[in-house]
Amino acid sequence: MSARAVILLSGGLDSATVLAMAARDGLECFALSFRYGQRHELELRCARRIAAAAKVQRHIEVPIDLRVFGGSALTSAVAVPKDRSMDEMAAEIPITYVPARNTIFLAFALAWAEVLGSRDIFIGVNALDYSGYPDCRPEFISAFGALANLATRAGVQGQGKIQIHAPLINLRKSEIIRLGLTLGVNYADTISCYDPAPDGKSCGRCDACKLRRAGFAACQVPDPIAYGQAAAETPG
């Protein structure tokens, strides 16, 4: 039987690529998504399509409500920043950062991995073309890996080291896209937008959209998702 892996699957471009990488490596994939009070649920629909296309062993959606805390434009009524330059994105941690989100998600993934007997957890964080989130850095991934082996039965009893895999962490968005295309990822099934329109079209103007559009432009490959009219009027 193949080794099992838990894949954090947001419905975005990066997590879809990570799932394809784990499947390529022969791992038996179990996908984990969250209904955490985010601004929109389009990403969950995307996650379902991605998981189904990849034929994962199981896909779980965990309901948690981070809106009770707020503190982010993604979990409150605070406006999502638009039309920021790359320099502006790099200048500070933006209001779209959800406090402790990846810590929470990885903790759930760790719990499921213990139940499954899995030693491998995959997350699609990136520390180059990203919005400056503190929980997307290599230092964080390394620290959580150390915690995982202190806080679990498997780690304490020496039953095998738990590894947190972040294979995209040092890749540019264009490199991630190229890699995913070689693995057959259908990026039409993904969404990156923080603030899509009611019809499902991406805004093209938030940080996530701008990073995505720049990545596809650098690859000289058309982005297969739909953008609203405002995006067409704003350079990517």
Secondary structure, DSSP 8 states (H G I E B T S, - for coil): ---EEEEE--SSHHHHHHHHHHHHTT-EEEEEEEE-S-S-SHHHHHHHHHHHHHT-SEEEEEE--GGGT--STTSSS-----S--HHHHHHS--TT--TTHHHHHHHHHHHHHHHHT--EEE----SSSS---GGGSHHHHHHHHHHHHHSSHHHHTTS---EEE-TTTT--HHHHHHHHHHTT--GGG----SS--TTS-B-S-SHHHHHHHHHHHHHT----S-B-HHHHTS--
